[in-house]
Amino acid sequence: MSTLLSRRRPGRMRAPAVVLLAATLGACAGKGARTPAPAGPAPVTGASAVTAPARATPAATDIELYPAAQLAQVADELARVSSTGRTLGGSTTYHYIQGRRSVTGSPEVHDGWIDITVIQAGGATLITGGRVEGGRVTSPGEHSGGAIVGGTSRRVAPGDLFVVPAGVPHYYQLAAGDSLRYLTIKVRQPAAGD
């Protein structure tokens, strides 16, 4: 990693992260009809799901804006109901989730979805790669549980951006007293030849 990318500014996203997020959403914007509830995997887990507020389907020229204060409020609501994520919006080819964790998760594998995540607050150890032993299929193309064998551990902190390719096992490991707030953009894996 270059020196420029490895410098941290607390509470700020690095410029390359902004460029990558903008490019990803821009590339996805023209593919698939917009829907208030995305098709695809069930991205919200936890004791009770928190649903996003009803939104009118915006015109093709409209943008969706989620100010930092609103995202923080959603994360605070997630903490009160023991849920780990709320789907904010999306389309058939992408959707975005505000997440919060205060305990270690279990391994996940998404066969058809790429996860692009920005850490907003807190910290955790991200375990990726290897293989999952003892997991189960929770819905078509979605696997959860078990243990990752042979994975790689990396510490993640505010401002970090990472991309988990489709099919790669991953989960967050939190130390006692730690919490993590993050924004994940799930992008459907392009079909062969796209």
C-alpha positions as a printed Julia matrix, in Angstrom:
194×3 Matrix{Float64}:
   0.0     0.0     0.0
   1.38    3.42   -0.86
   2.29    5.88    1.85
  -0.46    8.23    0.69
  -3.16    5.57    1.09
  -1.87    4.31    4.43
  -2.14    7.68    6.22
  -5.26    7.98    8.35
  -7.34   11.0     9.21
  -9.81   10.17   11.97
 -13.42   10.4    10.81
 -12.59   11.15    7.16
 -12.92    8.98    4.09
  -9.87    8.93    1.84
 -10.24   10.5    -1.61
  -9.69    7.15   -3.44
 -12.6     5.7    -1.44
 -14.91    8.45   -2.66
 -13.79    7.9    -6.26
 -14.32    4.13   -6.01
 -17.78    4.5    -4.48
 -18.83    7.07   -7.08
 -17.51    4.92   -9.93
 -19.26    1.83   -8.6
 -22.62    3.5    -8.21
 -22.24    5.3   -11.53
 -21.53    2.02  -13.3
 -24.55    0.39  -11.68
 -26.99    3.28  -12.06
 -28.01    2.47  -15.61
 -28.44   -1.27  -15.02
 -31.72   -2.57  -13.67
 -34.91   -0.82  -12.67
 -34.92    1.04   -9.37
 -36.95   -0.51   -6.59
 -37.51    0.6    -3.02
 -36.61   -2.89   -1.72
 -33.72   -4.6    -3.55
 -33.92   -8.08   -4.99
 -31.23  -10.51   -3.93
 -29.82  -11.77   -0.68
 -31.33  -10.97    2.66
 -28.65   -8.49    3.77
 -30.16   -7.71    7.18
 -29.44  -10.06   10.06
 -30.05   -9.95   13.76
 -32.8   -10.44   16.28
 -35.19   -8.07   14.52
 -35.02   -6.46   11.11
 -35.16   -2.69   10.86
 -36.78   -1.54    7.67
 -35.92    1.58    5.76
 -38.52    4.33    5.63
 -40.87    4.22    2.65
 -39.46    6.21   -0.26
 -40.98    7.18   -3.55
 -39.11    5.79   -6.53
 -36.97    8.72   -7.72
 -36.84    9.85  -11.32
 -33.74    8.77  -13.25
 -32.21   12.23  -12.74
 -32.79   12.38   -8.97
 -30.16   11.44   -6.44
 -30.55    9.81   -3.07
 -28.75   11.64   -0.28
 -28.1    10.12    3.14
 -26.39   12.75    5.34
 -23.86   11.46    7.88
 -26.17   12.47   10.75
 -28.99   10.34    9.28
 -26.69    7.32    8.88
 -25.53    7.72   12.48
 -29.17    7.88   13.62
 -29.95    4.65   11.73
 -26.94    2.99   13.4
 -28.17    4.15   16.81
 -31.62    2.67   16.06
 -29.97   -0.62   15.05
 -28.21   -0.73   18.42
 -31.51   -0.34   20.28
 -33.17   -3.3    18.49
 -30.17   -5.67   18.31
 -30.15   -5.71   14.5
 -26.98   -5.53   12.44
 -28.18   -3.77    9.3
 -30.8    -1.72    7.51
 -31.14   -1.71    3.75
 -31.42    1.93    2.74
 -32.21    1.44   -0.96
 -30.99    0.05   -4.26
 -31.97   -1.64   -7.48
 -31.79   -5.11   -8.99
 -28.0    -4.76   -9.45
 -26.93   -3.03   -6.23
 -28.16   -2.03   -2.79
 -26.7    -0.25    0.2
 -26.85   -1.1     3.86
 -26.07    0.84    7.02
 -24.55   -1.64    9.45
 -23.59   -1.76   13.1
 -22.06   -4.55   15.13
 -21.22   -4.86   18.8
 -20.47   -8.59   18.82
 -18.51  -10.93   16.56
 -20.47  -12.12   13.55
 -20.37  -15.47   11.81
 -18.77  -16.24    8.45
 -20.76  -15.27    5.37
 -20.35  -16.08    1.69
 -22.37  -14.35   -1.04
 -22.1   -16.3    -4.31
 -23.5   -13.54   -6.53
 -22.74  -10.29   -4.66
 -19.62   -8.14   -4.21
 -19.45   -6.21   -0.91
 -17.87   -2.74   -0.95
 -17.6    -1.45    2.61
 -16.47    1.8     4.25
 -15.84    1.76    8.0
 -17.48    4.82    9.56
 -16.73    4.4    13.28
 -15.19    1.93   15.7
 -12.94   -0.93   14.74
 -12.76   -4.69   14.35
 -10.7    -7.46   12.84
 -11.92   -8.46    9.38
 -11.35  -12.15    8.61
 -11.47  -13.02    4.88
 -10.58  -15.81    2.51
  -9.78  -19.4     3.29
 -12.7   -21.78    3.34
 -15.78  -22.19    5.54
 -16.25  -25.42    7.47
 -19.64  -26.16    9.01
 -21.6   -23.38    7.33
 -25.12  -23.71    5.94
 -27.03  -22.37    2.96
 -29.48  -19.75    4.27
 -31.02  -18.87    0.88
 -29.98  -19.49   -2.73
 -26.4   -18.25   -3.12
 -26.1   -17.21    0.54
 -24.08  -19.14    3.13
 -23.67  -18.41    6.83
 -22.16  -19.9     9.98
 -19.38  -22.35   10.63
 -15.75  -21.29   10.87
 -13.22  -19.85    8.43
 -10.13  -22.04    8.08
  -7.0   -20.52    6.53
  -8.33  -16.96    6.32
  -6.44  -13.67    6.62
  -6.95  -11.22    9.52
  -6.79   -7.44    9.03
  -7.61   -4.66   11.45
 -10.15   -2.17   10.01
 -10.73    1.36   11.31
 -12.7     4.51   10.37
 -12.05    5.64    6.81
 -10.96    2.2     5.57
 -12.58    0.88    2.41
 -12.43   -2.75    1.36
 -13.96   -4.9    -1.37
 -14.95   -8.52   -0.76
 -15.38  -10.33   -4.1
 -18.35  -12.63   -4.62
 -17.69  -16.08   -3.17
 -15.08  -14.97   -0.61
 -15.8   -15.93    3.04
 -15.72  -13.0     5.47
 -16.77  -11.83    8.94
 -15.98   -9.26   11.63
 -14.34  -10.27   14.91
 -14.88   -7.74   17.71
 -13.04   -7.59   21.02
 -15.05   -7.14   24.21
 -16.35   -3.56   24.38
 -15.7    -2.83   20.67
 -18.36   -1.74   18.21
 -18.32   -1.09   14.49
 -20.41    1.16   12.22
 -20.11    0.73    8.45
 -21.78    1.31    5.09
 -21.83   -1.61    2.64
 -22.74   -1.34   -1.03
 -23.62   -4.74   -2.46
 -23.11   -5.02   -6.21
 -24.4    -7.99   -8.19
 -21.52  -10.01   -9.69
 -21.58   -9.35  -13.45
 -22.52  -12.32  -15.61
 -19.78  -13.86  -17.76
 -19.23  -11.64  -20.79
 -20.56   -8.45  -19.16
